[in-house]
């Protein structure tokens, strides 16, 4: 599926930097997709899904090229997975990737103060925690409200209690309530979050729409800037695949993402 998406979504006018090392200690790399003429463009750090146990950045070239074709510098990092690491490990990797993007934004033709975090599924949980729990970005002198925004595609934001048969999730997030609470972005909403765009398919049988609804309600209770779009008939994978040309008619994912980025430059806050 990914090979087909990437083979049909090649674009002119996009420069690509592949296998850029952002964490030499752990051998982690990222790919950059940028408009060839980018100057102070918005920048998205995109975290892919895969239940925190699978996935590689190369599969998501279609997402990077789609955003870059519309003027958005896009960084797609890898992160360590379970069982190699538990939650602290992949969250530290994600924070390090955002810090790298902030440090290198200008040389990529992007604005350091116009950085969005975006994620699908498990990647949505990772991105949402970066945008709600300040402890992850703090070691790099960054805060959630220093982000221009968070864009969640069918993210896992409120999934306690973890069922007893989900052994991988229990292994990475813990078996007790206190440990599992650390993984729930909805638990950290306190009124100092960046604007958020939450996109969710109503035909999603992998991540329940209640996750997006719960996070939206928590943000609304704090009078935060949040936009929730629920797409009838859209499945879990169709939501992210709609970034690619062959699936563009499945959902208005790309249009809604680009509109949110355009309408939420950090400098305007």
C-alpha positions, 0 to 999 in steps of 0.5 A, spaced: 500 500 500 505 505 502 509 503 495 503 504 491 502 511 494 509 513 494 510 511 487 504 515 484 505 522 488 511 524 486 512 532 485 516 537 482 519 543 485 520 539 492 527 538 495 528 532 499 533 530 504 533 523 507 536 519 512 538 526 516 541 523 523 538 527 529 540 522 534 546 519 533 546 515 540 540 511 538 541 511 531 535 515 529 534 519 522 529 523 519 527 525 512 525 532 510 521 535 504 521 542 503 519 547 497 525 548 493 523 556 494 522 555 501 523 562 505 520 562 512 515 557 511 511 553 516 514 547 518 510 540 520 514 535 524 509 529 522 509 522 527 507 516 523 502 511 527 503 503 527 501 502 534 507 504 537 511 497 535 512 498 527 512 503 522 518 507 518 519 514 516 520 512 508 513 509 508 510 516 509 513 520 503 506 521 500 505 525 506 511 529 506 510 531 499 503 533 499 505 538 504 511 540 501 507 541 495 503 546 498 508 550 501 510 547 508 516 544 510 515 537 513 520 533 517 518 526 518 522 522 524 523 515 526 522 513 533 524 507 537 518 502 538 516 497 543 519 492 546 526 496 544 523 502 549 517 503 553 513 510 553 519 514 556 523 512 550 519 514 544 517 520 547 524 522 548 525 521 541 519 525 539 521 531 543 528 530 540 526 531 533 522 537 535 528 540 538 532 538 532 526 542 527 526 548 531 534 548 531 535 547 524 528 551 521 532 557 518 536 553 514 530 549 511 527 555 509 522 555 515 520 559 521 522 557 528 516 560 531 511 557 526 512 549 527 506 544 528 506 537 530 502 532 527 501 525 528 496 519 525 494 514 530 499 512 535 503 518 532 497 522 534 498 520 541 505 522 541 504 529 538 498 530 543 503 529 549 508 533 546 503 539 546 500 538 553 505 535 557 510 540 558 515 535 561 517 532 554 520 539 551 522 542 557 529 539 557 530 543 550 528 549 553 521 549 549 514 549 551 507 546 548 505 553 547 511 555 543 508 550 538 504 554 532 499 548 533 498 540 534 494 536 528 491 530 530 489 524 525 485 519 529 490 520 535 489 516 541 488 521 546 484 518 552 484 510 552 484 508 559 483 503 562 487 499 557 484 492 556 487 486 559 488 483 553 492 488 550 499 486 552 503 490 548 500 497 550 500 494 558 508 493 557 509 500 554 504 504 558 504 500 565 498 496 568 496 501 574 492 507 573 497 512 575 502 509 569 497 509 564 494 516 566 501 519 564 500 516 557 493 520 556 494 527 553 487 529 555 489 528 562 494 534 561 490 539 558 491 545 563 489 551 559 496 553 556 496 548 550 497 551 542 491 551 538 489 544 536 486 541 529 483 534 531 480 530 525 477 523 526 473 518 521 467 516 524 468 509 520 474 508 524 474 501 528 481 502 530 481 508 534 474 510 537 472 517 535 471 518 543 478 519 543 478 526 539 471 528 542 474 527 549 480 531 548 476 537 544 471 537 550 477 538 555 480 543 551 473 547 550 473 547 558 479 551 558 477 555 553 482 553 548 483 554 540 480 547 538 477 545 531 474 538 531 472 535 524 468 528 524 468 525 517 462 520 516 464 514 513 472 515 513 476 509 516 482 509 520 487 509 514 483 512 509 484 519 513 491 519 513 491 516 506 487 522 503 493 526 504 495 522 497 493 524 490 489 517 489 485 517 495 484 525 496 476 524 495 476 519 501 476 525 506 478 533 506 484 531 510 489 535 506 484 541 505 483 542 513 490 541 515 492 546 510 487 551 512 489 550 519 496 551 518 495 558 514 490 560 519 494 559 525 501 562 525 504 563 532 506 570 530 499 572 530 498 569 537 
